[in-house]
Amino acid sequence: MTLTMANVVLDCHNAAAQAEFYAQLLDLPVDPEASEYFATVGRSAGVAPLLMFIQVPDKTPGKNAMHLDFHSAQWRDYVERAISLGGRHIADFDAYGQQWVTLADPEGNLFDIGKR
């Protein structure tokens, strides 16, 4: 069983604009299909972890704008492991062609574990 760092995700108001900023800063291309709702930097260049930008309706107080994003073929096992270690289940998602679970660590910082 292996758990690897998959993405660094930034919640934002305009995903394409944020992706462009970081792409320019890192001298990497914004990946094809970028929009104001969802964009990535690094996939087409083979960079890992991937930078991912997702539009959110509001950045509410207390929610971290950046979070760790892990993936594994045994992702559900890791979700259960995280909960057994003191993590808290927040929500399940199936969007952008991916499935993942958002959890909170013992201090409340959000992170995701998704299907590889």
N, C-alpha and C positions, 0 to 999 in steps of 0.2 A: 504494500500500500504506500503510495507516495502523494504528498500534498505539496503543490508548487505554487509560487506566486504567479498569478495570471495577469492581473491588471491593477493599475492605480487609477481610481475613479474619482473624478471631481464633479460634484453637483454644481450646476451653474444656471445662468439665465439664458445664455446663447452658446450652445455647444460648439458650433462651427467657429465662432469668434475666439473662444477660449482655445480650441484646438489649433487654430492658426497662430495664436500667440506662442504657444509652447512649441509648435512645429518650427517656427522661426527661431526661437530661442535655442532649440536643440539641433537646428539644421537637419530636420527630418521632414518628410512629406506628411501632409494630412492625408489619411487614407481615403480612397474613393467612397462615394455615397455619404459623405458628411452632410449634415443638415443642422439647422438651429436646435434640433431636438437630440441628436445623437451623433457623435463623431469620435474617431480614434486617430492616434498618431503612433506610428511605429510598426504596425502590422505589415505593410508593404515593404518595409525595410528590414524585416526580420528581427526587430528589437523586442526584448522581453525584460521586464514586464511591459505590457502595452499600456499606454496612457489612454484613458477612456473618459469622455465628457458626456454627461447626461443632463438635459434640461429638467429642472424641477420647478414647480409653480411658485414656491417661496422657500427661502433658506431659513427655516424656523430656528429660533434660539434653541441651543442645546444640541442640535444635530450637526455632527461634524461634516464639513463640506468635502473632505477627502477621506477615503476609507480603503482598507485593504480588501482585495478581491482574490480569492483563492479558487482553484478548480481541481477536480479529480474525477476519475472514472467512478470512484467510490464516494462521491460527494455526500450522499445521504448518511453514510457511516460517519463522515467527519462532522456533519451537522450534529448528530447525536453525541459525538465525542465532545464537541464544543459545549453543548448544553451540560453534559456530565461534569465538565471542568468549571462550571459556573457561568457559562454564557447564557444568553436569553434569546429565545426565538422571537423575531419581530414580524416577519412576513415572508410569504412565498411568492415568487414571480416567474412568469413565463412571457418574455418579451424580447424583441430584437433578435429572435431566433435562438434564444438561450433560456435555460432554466437555472434559477438560483434561489438561495434562501438568504435573507438578511437577518443577521444576529447582532446582539450587543455583547461586548466583552464585560467582565465584571465591573468595570468603571463606567459602562454605558457607551463606549465608543463603538460605532457601527462598523461591521465588516460583512462581506458576502462569501458564501461557499456555493460554487456552481458546478454544473455538469460539464465534464470535459468532452 
